[in-house]
Amino acid sequence: MSKYEGVIFDLDGVITDTARYHYLAWKRLADELNIYFDEKINERLKGVSRLESLEIILERSNKKYSQEEKEYYANKKNEYYKEFIKNITPKDLLPGALEFIEELRKRGIKTAIASVSKNAFTIIENLGIGDKFDYIVDTNNIKKGKPDPEIFLNASYNIGVSPQKCIGIEDSAVGIIAIKRAGMFAVGVGNPETVKEADLILKDLTEYKKNFRITLIIKE
């Protein structure tokens, strides 16, 4: 029997790359507010909730915004984002993602999505992979964002696997922290510097086939 019985995935940057759509939506909003925003600032938004992301953008503004105004602009960004993600199809799955998920399911390993995106269900439906997961976290039920471990613990509970028997996969620094705080094995994908605190780092999910350690982990 495998040592690990559950794998919990972040969505953006792990299974599909909607980061560019987030960037374009935030850039459009920032331009409307006459606030400087670039890709370097955008890196700070990865794995962070929408309102927290807005707070980071507003750091460069001299104007004070009420909570009501912040919620209005956060929702406005989301409307821009939803326009962009209408174009997502199964072709937008990142290399190795579908094959890895199907390999896990063949081995009887439970799978879940733990994304802070309130559009996760729409994205997964557009990608055509809704039937590949035992559970998708509903962010409406999550009170604390990453790096708090709540979202990963919620996924673990709902797939019926203890955190110690789960692997979490993330591409953001705050996501890796959240996984480790949940007591799970942390796999980082993407920029090695961003996910340097992970227990194992992969370029992308194609590496599960040639990386002896991840193959060993899911076979244990």
N, C-alpha and C positions, 0 to 999 in steps of 0.2 A: 504493500500500500504506500502511496506517495506521502512524503513528509508534509507536503503542501496540498491542501484540498480546495483552495480558492485563489483566484487571481482577480484583482480589482484594478481596473484601468481608469486613468484620466482619459478625457476625450480629445480635447484640442492639443495637437502636437504629438499625440501618441497614436491615435487611431486615424485621425484625419487632421488636416492643417487648415483650421478656420482662423488662424492667427492673423492672416492677411486681411480677412474680412473685418475682424475686430479692429485692426489698425485703421483700415479705411473708414470705418464708422466713427471711431474716436477722432480721427483726423478731420473728418467733415464737421463734427461738432465743435472741436477746438478752433477750427478756422472761423466758424460762425461766431464764436465767443471772443475772437481775436486773441487767442492764447497760443503761444508757441508749443508745438508738439512734434516730436520726431520719433524715429524707430528706437533710439536709445531709451527715451522715456517710456516708450511702449513696452520695453523689456520688463519694466517694473510692474506692469499690469498683469503679467502671466500668473495664473492661478489665484488671482485676487478677485473678489466680488465686484459687481458693477458699481455700487456706490463707493466702495473703497478705491476703485480705479479712478472714478470721477474726482475724488478728493486729491489724488496724486496729480491729476491734470490741473486742478484748480490752484495748486500750490504756486503756479506761475501767474496767477491773476491777482490784481490789486483790489478787485471787488470782493465784497463779502456776500455770500449767497445764503439764503434761508434754507432750511431743510426741505421746505416745499419746492423751492426752485431747484435744489439738487435732485430731488426725485423726478421732477419734470425733465431735467436734462439727461438724467440716467435713462429714463424711459425713451426719450427722443433718440438717444444713441442706439438703444435696442431696436427701435423701429427701422433705423438705417441698416443695422446689422441684419435684421430679418429680410430686408430687401435683397441683400447680397447672398444670403444662404439659400434663397429659393433655387439657386442654380447648382446646388450641391447634388452630385449623383454618386453611384458606387465607384465611379472612376476616381473619386477624390479620396478613396481609402489610401492610407500611407503604405509604402512597400512592406510586405511581410505581415501586416496586421491581420487580415482575414485568415491567412494560412495558420498563423500562430494561434488565433482564437479557436479555429476548428480543430487544431491539434490538441489543445487543452480539453476541449469538450469530448474528443474521442477517448481521452484518458480518464474521463469522468470527473474532471476538475471543474468546480463551479466558477462562473464568470459574472462580473458585475461592472457597472460604470459608476464612477464617483466623480462627477464633473460639477463645478460650481455654476456652469452655464444653465440659465433658465430655459434655454432653447435646445437642451440636450435631446429631448424626445423627438423634436422636429428634425434635427440633424441626423440622428440615428435612423429615423424613418426614411429620410432622403438617401441615406447611404445603403439602405436595404439590408440592415443587419440586426433589426429588432429581435429576431428569433435566436440570435447567437448569445444572448445574455439571460442569466437567471434573474437578474434584478438590475434596475436602473434607479439610482437615488433621485428622489424628487426634492429639489432644493427648497421647496416651500416648507419642508419638514426639518430643514437644517437651520439652526440658530447661529452657529459660529462658522466663519469661513476658515479656509486654510491659512496659516499653519495649524490651526486647531484640528485635532484628529477626528472630530465628530463625524464628518462625512464618510470617512473610511470605516469607522466603527459601525455606522448605520448600515453600510453595505455588507460588512462582515456578519452582522446580526441577521440581516434579511436573507442571506444565502445559507445561514445556519452553519457557519464555519468560524471557529475561534480565531481571533486576530493573529495568534502565534502560528496558525496554520495557513495564513494568507500571505500572498505576495502582492505588493502594490506597485504599479508602474506609472511613472510621472515624468514630465519634461521640465517642471519648474522647481525652483529651490524651495518655495513654501510648500509645494506638494510633497517633496521628499521629506521635509521636516514633519509634515502631518502623518505620513506613512510610518515613520519611525516612532513618533509619539504614540501611534496606535499600537505599537508593538509588533509591527509586520516587517517582513523582509522587503527592502526598498530597491527597486530597479529603476535607474534613471536612463532616459533615452534622449538623444540629441547632444547639445553642447556640454562637453565634459566638465567645463568650469561651472556651468549653471547647476549641474546635478552632482557636484563633487562629493556631497555627503551621502550619496547612495551606496548601498552595499555592493551593487554591481552596476556598471555603466555600459550601455549598448549604443551604437551609432543609430540604429533603428531596429525594428522588430524582425527584419530579415536575418539578423545576427543570431536569432535563437537556434538556427540550424547549424551554424558553424562555431558558436560559442559553447565550448564544452561545459562550462559551469552552469549556464542556464538550462542546457539539455539535462545535465545531471540533476539539477534542482527539481525539474518537473517530472523526472523519472524516479526520483528517490522513493 
